[in-house]
Every structure is written in C-alpha cells, then in structure tokens.
Amino acid sequence: TAMVRGVVRLCRADMGGEGAEITSDSVLDNNDFVVFVQSFFAEHPRADLGGEGAERVADGVLDNNDFVVFVQQLTA
C-alpha cells in the first residue's frame, strides 16, 4: 500500500479563492493577486503585509512595501 502526501505551502500571499470567497484556499495563483490588489485599494487591513527591510509584520501602513512582501511571498 502506497501513501501519497501533498505538501501545501501556506503563506501570507494565499489570500483568496475564486469569486467572492476571501479565504485562504491553499493555492497560490492569480486569484491571490486579485484579492491582494482589491484589498490594498479598499484599504483593508488584510493587505498590510509588512514594513521595510527585514521587518515582515503588519506595520499599520498600506504602501509599496506591502506589494514587495506580497510578491516575495508569492514567488518564494
């Protein structure tokens, strides 16, 4: 009997599934980018992903650092 296990990489870039579902779906894809951009321009706290430099925690400011952290997480 063989057992197959999938490895799911969870990270802050996993922001949402398709449609109105705004929850992590364990898949990194274009839907996560769409949800991030929508959240960023709606000034939703879920888009606050990180501060400058090595600080990767919410800093209460929506700025270009959040985009950088999102892309880094998405492509890591």
HELIX and SHEET records of a PDB file:
HELIX    1   1 ASN A   30  PHE A   41  1                                  12    
HELIX    2   2 PRO A   45  ALA A   47  5                                   3    
HELIX    3   3 ASN A   64  THR A   75  1                                  12    
END                                                                             
